[in-house]
Amino acid sequence: MIGRKVVTLLALTALAVGIANAQQFVHLRSYTLASLFDGASGGIGSNIGDVAFDGTNLYVAGYHTSSGTQSVGMARISNLYDGANFVASNTALTTAWTVSLSQDGGSRDTRLVYSNGSLFLGTGLGSGTAGNTGIRKYDTNGTLDASWAGDGLLSLSEAGVSRYDTIELDTGHGSSGPSLAVGVFGSTIIRRFDLNTGSNIGNTAAVSGAPTSLRDITFAPNGDMYYKWNGGTGNAAGVRFFGRTGATTFTDGGNIVSLTEGALQQSAVMYVPVSQVLGHLSDIVVHNLRVSGQNSVFVRDTSGNLIATLDGAGPTVDSFTPGAYANTLLNFSYYITGDGRLFLFVVQGGGASGTYIDRLDVYEVVPEPSSLLALGVAVVSAVGLRRRKR
C-alpha cells in the first residue's frame, strides 16, 4: 500500500510538471508596419524596435541603421483593438500621433516601456554622445513630461553613466515599489529612477562574478531579474538569473540558458507572469537570438527549458498567412486584460526587402486542451488517493 501511494504521488508530480508547461501560443493576427518605418527625415526610424500596449492603444518605437544623427521615435496606433477583438490581419494600421527625435543612428537601440498611463522612451541607446541619446517620459497623447528628471530628459550625466543600453520596469522588492531600471553595457549595476520624478532612488550593487556585457533585462513580479548578455569571449552569451535579495541587491544564479551570440544591439528578453492569469501554468521567459538564421522568438520556462519557438509563419486565426520571420531583429511585450486574457505582441524590424518586414504579430497564451483534461484527472486521482488513505 505504501509503495503504491509513493508511485501514485510521483506520477501526480510528473503530471503536474507536464501541466505547468502545457500552454500554447495562438497566432491571432499579423500586420505590416513598413510604411511607418521608412527611415525618412522627421519619421520614427528605419526599423521597428519595440512595442507596448495599454489595453486600448498600441505604441511602437523605431531605431535607425544609418550612421550619424537620424530621425527616430514612436507612434500610437489606435485602430488595432476594440476591447474584445483585434482588427483583421493585414489591415492598414493608422497612427494617432508620432514623436520624432534626432538621435544617434548606426543601429543604436530604441526601447519603450509603458507603465500606468506613462511611456518611457529610450533612444540612441548605446551612444556615448550626450546630445544624441536620451530617456524621456511621455503621456499617452505623446506629450513630453517636461518636469520629469527636471526638464523631461534623463541625460547621461543625470543617470551617472557614460552610456545606457536598455530600460525596463523594475517591479521592485517587498514594499519598495516599481521604478524605471536602466541597464548599461559593461556593468551589472542597475540604475533605478522614480517613475514620477525621474530622480535616482538607489542603484543596485554590482553582482560579483556575473558577466557585464549586458544587453537587456526583465523582472519577475517578485523582483527577480533575468539578464540577457552577449558579446563576451568567444561570443559567449546567455539568459542569466539574478535572485532578488533586497531593493538594491541581487545574487547571481547563473545562466538558465547558455547561447552563442555576437556583440549586437537589439538583443531582448522578457519575463511573462503566465501564472497570474492561468494559475496551473508556469511563468515563461522569452528571448531572441542574434545569430543568422535564428529568426524566432524562443519561449522557455524559468529554468531555461525550451517550450516553444514562434517563427511568425501563418496561418493566423483569421486565416491570413504571413511568411516566417526574415531575421533576428525581434522584440516583444505582453499585456493582461481585465477579463484575464494574456496577449504577446511581437515586432520584427527590417533587415530584408519587401513590405512585410517591419511587422507586428499578436499571440494569445492559452492552456492546451489536454492540460485542462489532465488537471481534472490529477484532481480526481488526488481525491481518490485521499479516500483510500482514509
Secondary structure, 3 states (H helix, E strand, C coil): CHHHHHHHHHHHHHHHHHHHCCEEEEEEEEEECCCCCCCCCCCCCCEEEEEEECCCCEEEEEECCCCCEEEEEEEEECCCECCCCECCCCCCCCEEEEEEEEEECCCCEEEEEEECCEEEEEEEECCCCHHHCEEEEEECCCCECCCHHHCCEECHHHHCCCCCCEEEEECCCCCCCCEEEEECCCCCCCEEECCCCCCECCCCCCCCCCCCCEEEEEECCCCCEEEEECCCHHHEEEEEEEEEEECCEEEEEEEEEEEECCCCCCCCEEEECHHHCCCCCCCEEEECCCCCCCCCEEEEECCCCEEEEECCCCCCCCCCCCCCCCCCCEEEEEEECCCCCEEEEEEECCCCCCCCCCEEEEEEEEECHHHHHHHHHHHHHHHHHHHHHC
